[in-house]
């Protein structure tokens, strides 16, 4: 009997490569989001540390301190806004990856079913061959 050959093997391989690319894009999006969260944490810690310092008595130094803290607050807000965008990109990348994964799973299941059907047909063929050989020996 002819060995099993999946008729959609090239399509499966193509879908697997698309899945792998989507997985890389998801990993990149996760890395960017994590880096952004770390940047926010660093700025917040910087703000806390600076705010915890002794308040200056000099009005000029007090004004400079307030400007610096306000600047950090704005920077934190900007980073949080960028984080929202990165979270959306990560969500989209995850959805794309999951869709590509489902595409592969569909073809993989089809391949498994076809392999099982081929194995059943091969066993039937072998059984017929065996029956024919027995019948020929009896006839001789």
C-alpha positions as MATLAB code, in Angstrom:
seq = 'XXXXXXXXXXXXXXXXXXXXXXXXXXXXXXXXXXXXXXXXXXXXXXXXXXXXXXXXXXXXXXXXXXXXXXXXXXXXXXXXXXXXXXXXXXXXXXXXXXXXXXXXXXXXXXXXXXXXXXXXXXXXXXXXXXXXXXXXXXXX';
ca = [
       0.000    0.000    0.000;
       1.109    3.570   -0.702;
       2.544    5.418    2.333;
       0.463    8.230    3.816;
       0.931   11.658    2.300;
      -1.095   14.585    3.607;
      -2.512   16.415    0.618;
      -2.513   19.776    2.449;
       1.000   19.500    3.919;
       2.229   22.667    2.179;
      -0.788   24.600    3.452;
      -0.116   23.290    6.966;
       3.536   24.320    6.773;
       2.533   27.781    5.523;
       0.052   28.190    8.365;
       2.686   27.045   10.849;
       5.063   29.721    9.569;
       2.302   32.343    9.906;
       1.649   31.131   13.439;
       5.346   31.377   14.304;
       5.499   34.939   12.950;
       2.388   35.891   14.945;
       3.968   34.354   18.047;
       7.101   36.477   17.555;
       4.979   39.607   17.146;
       3.102   38.761   20.341;
       6.360   38.258   22.227;
       7.602   41.621   20.939;
       4.374   43.341   22.036;
       4.585   41.736   25.493;
       8.213   42.855   25.840;
       7.351   46.442   24.846;
       4.455   46.544   27.301;
       6.591   45.159   30.140;
       9.324   47.719   29.428;
       6.738   50.509   29.501;
       5.372   49.290   32.832;
       8.917   49.226   34.206;
       9.522   52.795   32.987;
       6.341   53.908   34.765;
       7.413   52.186   37.978;
      10.838   53.831   37.808;
       9.334   57.309   37.329;
       6.870   56.744   40.158;
       9.665   55.640   42.474;
      11.681   58.668   41.399;
       8.701   60.923   42.182;
       8.206   59.306   45.609;
      11.894   59.587   46.472;
      12.074   63.227   45.391;
       8.822   64.137   47.159;
      10.080   62.504   50.372;
      13.073   64.827   50.513;
      13.069   67.609   53.039;
      11.136   70.601   51.756;
      13.439   73.522   51.044;
      12.960   76.812   52.867;
      14.144   78.868   49.926;
      11.218   79.911   47.661;
      13.289   79.449   44.517;
      14.262   75.898   45.493;
      10.652   75.172   46.431;
       9.511   76.352   43.001;
      12.165   74.228   41.306;
      11.093   71.232   43.348;
       7.437   71.711   42.406;
       8.356   72.087   38.729;
      10.419   68.912   38.859;
       7.621   66.940   40.545;
       5.064   68.324   38.086;
       7.333   67.347   35.206;
       7.603   63.818   36.585;
       3.811   63.652   36.963;
       3.383   64.677   33.325;
       5.988   62.118   32.262;
       4.173   59.401   34.227;
       0.869   60.406   32.629;
       2.417   60.323   29.141;
       3.917   56.895   29.821;
       0.540   55.626   31.050;
      -1.142   56.881   27.872;
       1.489   55.087   25.802;
       0.915   51.985   27.937;
      -2.770   52.017   26.976;
      -1.742   51.985   23.318;
       0.756   49.179   23.916;
      -1.886   47.137   25.750;
      -4.144   47.472   22.708;
      -1.329   46.379   20.410;
      -0.608   43.417   22.671;
      -4.292   42.429   22.641;
      -4.359   42.598   18.839;
      -1.151   40.553   18.589;
      -2.580   37.946   20.973;
      -5.806   37.725   18.963;
      -3.826   37.317   15.730;
      -1.674   34.597   17.284;
      -4.703   32.709   18.611;
      -6.362   32.891   15.193;
      -3.220   31.525   13.512;
      -3.015   28.797   16.180;
      -6.634   27.760   15.474;
      -5.888   27.671   11.740;
      -3.005   25.261   12.373;
      -5.026   23.132   14.767;
      -7.746   22.727   12.155;
      -5.314   21.357    9.587;
      -3.506   19.256   12.198;
      -6.802   17.598   13.192;
      -7.608   16.973    9.531;
      -4.177   15.424    9.056;
      -4.706   13.164   12.086;
      -8.101   12.004   10.780;
      -6.651   11.295    7.352;
      -3.730    9.401    8.918;
      -6.152    7.295   10.949;
      -8.288    6.589    7.867;
      -5.157    5.642    5.928;
      -4.041    3.304    8.731;
      -7.458    1.598    8.753;
      -7.341    1.207    4.971;
      -3.796   -0.190    5.205;
      -4.877   -2.771    7.798;
      -7.826   -3.807    5.621;
      -5.535   -4.112    2.615;
      -3.054   -6.227    4.584;
      -5.893   -8.400    5.880;
      -7.202   -8.943    2.318;
      -3.693   -9.777    1.143;
      -3.352  -12.282    3.965;
      -6.773  -13.818    3.196;
      -5.870  -14.123   -0.494;
      -2.554  -15.804    0.348;
      -4.334  -18.302    2.622;
      -6.962  -18.990   -0.044;
      -4.253  -19.585   -2.680;
      -2.415  -22.039   -0.395;
      -5.625  -23.953    0.246;
      -6.392  -24.058   -3.470;
      -2.953  -25.481   -4.269;
];
